[in-house]
Amino acid sequence: MISIVIPVYNAGRYLMRAVDSAIMQEGVEKEIIIIDDCSTDDGISGLVNFMKNEYGLQVNPLSGISLQSGMDSVLAGMITGAKMTDNSEVASGTKIYIYRNRENKGVSYTRNAGVFLAKGEYIAYLDGDDWWDNNKLAIQLKAMEKDGTVLCCTARALFNEKEIGWDRIIGVPRKITLKHLEKTNYISCSSVLMKREVALDYPMKHDDAHEDYLTWLKLLKDYKFVTGVDQPLLKYRMNKRGKSAKKLKSAAMTYRTFRYAGYEKKKAIFMMFSYMFYGVKKYLG
């Protein structure tokens, strides 16, 4: 089974699209774990209404829980059920869990909490403002099994906040190595499918850096390569409010990422120039 982990913070106007694309995944057994990091909008209530109206799913309140390793979260409820959509039981057998952190913890903590709560052999990360093609997970699972790798990512198509495409696709190499990542981050978090045991071994840390990029750098110091599927199965929303939206702030976060990953100052500065060059090339072509 694949556990889809969706961290949420004030992504209400986008969340329904993300969750719907997770429900619609074909050919895989799945559960969906949504963790709200103390949002101030009404995104979760909107999602619950959407699930009820679109799929006929109801929320069943459950008791509070505590996570291991000092991670505590309150379980808000579980949505279960099924509805015939386009002549296929897309929600049949899929459980959707909704959690809420006791206090705002940040995206690293929230994703890690989802991994701890997961029951699947695999973890798929999906941010609340992105969405997938319906066959994404099935294609990735097949590619991982073929390569015998612990992680797979995909290419991504860029969209603005109104879901208007930019006619721009960010591709990925077939086999991604540490040398690739030392030039630029090819691995978009919302495209990742990985072994849960590996996600536990490489938890995300340091929200003052690019926490996901840091995790991939550390992972690829120990693994020869991971799998890339060069198809835009991820639809990536260029959210102006995101952590990476401001270039100077993003550059500082990138430098901290390299330092947290264990690179010396001179090496980190050299990698910064490479990262900026490939970043311009990646987004402008």
C-alpha positions as CSV (number, residue, x, y, z in Angstrom):
1,M,0.0,0.0,0.0
2,I,1.0,3.6,-0.7
3,S,0.5,6.2,2.0
4,I,-0.1,9.7,0.5
5,V,1.1,12.4,3.0
6,I,-0.4,15.8,2.4
7,P,0.8,18.6,4.8
8,V,-1.6,21.6,4.8
9,Y,-1.1,25.2,5.9
10,N,-3.6,27.7,4.6
11,A,-4.0,25.9,1.3
12,G,-7.7,25.8,1.4
13,R,-8.5,27.1,-2.0
14,Y,-6.2,24.5,-3.6
15,L,-6.6,21.5,-1.3
16,M,-9.6,19.9,-2.9
17,R,-7.8,19.6,-6.2
18,A,-4.8,18.0,-4.5
19,V,-6.9,15.5,-2.5
20,D,-9.1,14.7,-5.5
21,S,-6.0,13.8,-7.6
22,A,-4.8,11.5,-4.8
23,I,-8.2,9.7,-4.6
24,M,-8.2,9.3,-8.4
25,Q,-4.9,7.4,-8.5
26,E,-5.4,4.2,-10.5
27,G,-4.0,0.7,-10.1
28,V,-2.7,1.1,-6.5
29,E,-3.9,0.5,-3.0
30,K,-3.7,3.7,-1.0
31,E,-4.5,5.7,2.1
32,I,-4.4,9.5,2.3
33,I,-3.1,11.2,5.4
34,I,-3.8,14.9,5.6
35,I,-2.2,16.9,8.4
36,D,-3.3,20.5,9.0
37,D,-0.5,22.6,10.6
38,C,-2.9,24.9,12.5
39,S,-4.2,26.7,9.4
40,T,-6.1,29.9,9.9
41,D,-8.4,29.4,6.9
42,D,-11.4,27.1,6.5
43,G,-9.6,24.7,4.1
44,I,-10.3,21.6,6.1
45,S,-14.0,22.2,6.6
46,G,-14.2,23.0,2.9
47,L,-12.5,19.7,2.1
48,V,-14.8,17.8,4.3
49,N,-17.8,19.3,2.5
50,F,-16.2,18.6,-0.9
51,M,-15.7,14.9,0.1
52,K,-19.3,14.6,1.2
53,N,-20.7,16.2,-1.9
54,E,-18.4,14.7,-4.5
55,Y,-17.8,11.2,-3.2
56,G,-20.5,10.8,-0.5
57,L,-17.9,10.4,2.2
58,Q,-18.5,11.1,5.8
59,V,-16.2,12.1,8.7
60,N,-16.1,9.8,11.6
61,P,-14.6,11.5,14.7
62,L,-11.8,9.5,16.4
63,S,-10.0,9.9,19.7
64,G,-6.8,11.9,20.1
65,I,-3.5,10.1,19.5
66,S,0.2,10.7,20.3
67,L,3.1,10.0,18.0
68,Q,6.4,8.4,18.9
69,S,9.6,10.4,19.3
70,G,7.9,13.3,21.0
71,M,5.7,14.0,18.0
72,D,2.1,14.7,19.2
73,S,-0.9,15.4,17.0
74,V,-4.6,15.4,17.4
75,L,-6.6,13.1,15.2
76,A,-9.6,15.2,13.9
77,G,-11.4,12.4,12.0
78,M,-11.4,9.8,9.4
79,I,-13.3,9.8,6.2
80,T,-14.4,6.5,4.7
81,G,-16.8,5.4,2.0
82,A,-17.1,5.1,-1.8
83,K,-19.0,6.5,-4.7
84,M,-19.3,5.4,-8.3
85,T,-17.6,8.1,-10.5
86,D,-17.1,7.6,-14.2
87,N,-18.2,4.0,-13.8
88,S,-15.2,3.2,-11.5
89,E,-15.2,3.0,-7.7
90,V,-12.3,5.4,-7.3
91,A,-12.7,5.9,-3.6
92,S,-13.5,2.2,-2.8
93,G,-11.1,0.9,-0.2
94,T,-9.4,4.2,0.2
95,K,-9.2,5.6,3.8
96,I,-8.7,9.4,4.2
97,Y,-7.4,10.5,7.6
98,I,-7.4,14.1,8.7
99,Y,-5.1,15.2,11.5
100,R,-4.3,18.6,13.1
101,N,-1.1,19.5,14.9
102,R,-1.6,20.8,18.5
103,E,0.4,23.9,17.4
104,N,2.1,25.2,14.3
105,K,5.1,23.0,13.8
106,G,6.3,23.6,10.2
107,V,6.4,21.5,7.1
108,S,9.3,19.2,8.2
109,Y,7.6,18.1,11.4
110,T,4.2,17.7,9.6
111,R,5.6,15.5,6.8
112,N,7.5,13.4,9.3
113,A,4.3,13.0,11.4
114,G,2.6,11.7,8.3
115,V,5.4,9.1,7.8
116,F,5.0,7.9,11.4
117,L,1.3,7.6,11.0
118,A,1.5,5.8,7.6
119,K,0.7,2.1,7.3
120,G,1.9,1.7,3.7
121,E,5.2,0.2,2.5
122,Y,5.6,3.4,0.4
123,I,5.3,7.1,1.1
124,A,4.1,9.6,-1.5
125,Y,4.4,13.3,-0.7
126,L,1.9,15.8,-2.1
127,D,1.8,19.5,-1.1
128,G,-1.7,20.9,-0.7
129,D,-1.4,23.2,-3.7
130,D,-0.1,20.7,-6.3
131,W,-1.9,17.8,-8.0
132,W,-1.1,14.6,-10.0
133,D,-2.0,12.8,-13.2
134,N,-4.2,9.8,-12.4
135,N,-1.6,7.1,-13.3
136,K,1.4,8.8,-11.5
137,L,1.8,6.4,-8.6
138,A,1.3,3.2,-10.7
139,I,4.0,4.4,-13.2
140,Q,6.4,5.2,-10.4
141,L,5.9,2.0,-8.5
142,K,6.7,0.0,-11.7
143,A,9.8,2.1,-12.4
144,M,11.1,1.6,-8.8
145,E,10.6,-2.1,-8.9
146,K,12.4,-2.3,-12.2
147,D,15.4,-0.3,-10.9
148,G,15.4,-1.7,-7.4
149,T,15.6,1.8,-6.0
150,V,14.2,3.4,-2.8
151,L,12.9,6.6,-4.3
152,C,11.4,7.8,-7.6
153,C,10.5,11.3,-8.7
154,T,9.0,12.7,-11.9
155,A,9.1,15.6,-14.2
156,R,6.7,18.5,-13.5
157,A,4.5,20.9,-15.5
158,L,4.4,24.4,-14.2
159,F,1.1,26.2,-13.5
160,N,0.3,29.6,-11.9
161,E,-2.0,30.0,-9.0
162,K,-5.1,30.0,-11.3
163,E,-4.0,26.7,-12.8
164,I,-3.0,28.3,-16.1
165,G,-0.2,26.4,-17.7
166,W,3.1,28.1,-18.6
167,D,3.9,25.6,-21.3
168,R,7.0,24.7,-19.4
169,I,8.0,21.3,-18.2
170,I,10.9,20.6,-15.8
171,G,12.4,17.3,-16.8
172,V,14.4,14.8,-14.7
173,P,17.3,12.4,-15.6
174,R,16.5,8.7,-15.8
175,K,19.0,8.0,-13.0
176,I,19.6,10.8,-10.5
177,T,22.9,10.7,-8.6
178,L,24.4,12.9,-5.9
179,K,26.4,14.7,-8.6
180,H,23.2,15.7,-10.3
181,L,21.8,17.1,-7.0
182,E,25.0,19.0,-6.3
183,K,24.2,21.1,-9.4
184,T,20.5,21.6,-8.9
185,N,17.5,20.0,-7.1
186,Y,15.9,17.7,-9.7
187,I,13.6,16.1,-7.1
188,S,10.4,18.0,-6.5
189,C,8.9,16.9,-3.2
190,S,5.4,16.5,-4.5
191,S,6.6,14.1,-7.1
192,V,8.4,11.7,-4.7
193,L,7.4,8.1,-4.1
194,M,9.8,6.4,-1.6
195,K,10.1,3.4,0.7
196,R,8.6,4.2,4.1
197,E,11.5,2.7,5.9
198,V,13.9,5.0,4.1
199,A,11.7,8.0,4.8
200,L,12.0,7.1,8.5
201,D,15.7,6.8,8.2
202,Y,16.0,10.3,6.5
203,P,13.5,12.5,8.2
204,M,13.1,16.1,7.1
205,K,14.7,18.8,9.2
206,H,15.6,22.5,9.2
207,D,12.6,24.5,7.9
208,D,15.0,27.5,7.6
209,A,16.5,25.7,4.6
210,H,15.1,23.6,1.8
211,E,14.2,20.7,4.0
212,D,13.3,18.3,1.2
213,Y,16.4,19.1,-0.9
214,L,18.5,18.5,2.3
215,T,16.9,15.1,2.7
216,W,17.6,14.0,-0.9
217,L,21.3,15.2,-0.6
218,K,21.8,13.1,2.5
219,L,20.0,10.1,1.0
220,L,22.1,10.1,-2.2
221,K,25.3,10.1,-0.1
222,D,24.3,6.6,0.9
223,Y,22.6,5.3,-2.3
224,K,24.1,5.1,-5.8
225,F,21.1,6.6,-7.6
226,V,17.3,7.1,-7.5
227,T,14.8,6.7,-10.3
228,G,13.6,9.6,-12.4
229,V,10.5,9.3,-14.6
230,D,10.7,12.0,-17.3
231,Q,7.0,12.5,-17.6
232,P,5.2,15.6,-16.2
233,L,3.0,13.5,-13.9
234,L,3.1,16.3,-11.3
235,K,1.3,19.6,-11.8
236,Y,3.3,22.1,-9.9
237,R,1.7,25.3,-8.8
238,M,4.0,28.3,-8.7
239,N,2.6,29.8,-5.5
240,K,3.9,33.3,-4.9
241,R,3.4,32.9,-1.2
242,G,5.6,29.8,-1.0
243,K,8.9,29.6,0.9
244,S,10.9,29.6,-2.4
245,A,9.1,32.5,-4.0
246,K,11.5,35.3,-3.0
247,K,14.8,34.7,-4.8
248,L,17.2,36.2,-2.2
249,K,15.5,34.3,0.6
250,S,15.6,31.1,-1.4
251,A,19.3,31.6,-2.2
252,A,20.1,31.9,1.6
253,M,18.0,28.8,2.2
254,T,19.9,26.9,-0.5
255,Y,23.3,27.9,1.1
256,R,22.1,26.7,4.5
257,T,20.9,23.5,2.8
258,F,24.4,22.7,1.6
259,R,25.9,23.6,5.0
260,Y,23.4,21.4,6.8
261,A,24.3,18.6,4.4
262,G,27.9,18.7,5.5
263,Y,29.6,20.7,2.8
264,E,32.4,23.0,3.8
265,K,31.9,26.8,3.2
266,K,34.0,27.0,0.0
267,K,32.3,24.0,-1.5
268,A,28.9,25.3,-0.5
269,I,29.6,28.7,-2.2
270,F,30.8,27.0,-5.3
271,M,27.7,24.9,-5.4
272,M,25.6,28.0,-5.0
273,F,26.9,29.4,-8.3
274,S,26.1,26.1,-10.0
275,Y,22.7,26.0,-8.4
276,M,21.8,29.5,-9.6
277,F,23.1,28.8,-13.1
278,Y,21.1,25.6,-13.5
279,G,18.1,27.3,-11.8
280,V,17.9,30.0,-14.5
281,K,18.4,27.3,-17.2
282,K,15.8,25.1,-15.7
283,Y,13.0,27.7,-15.5
284,L,13.9,29.8,-18.5
285,G,15.2,27.1,-20.9
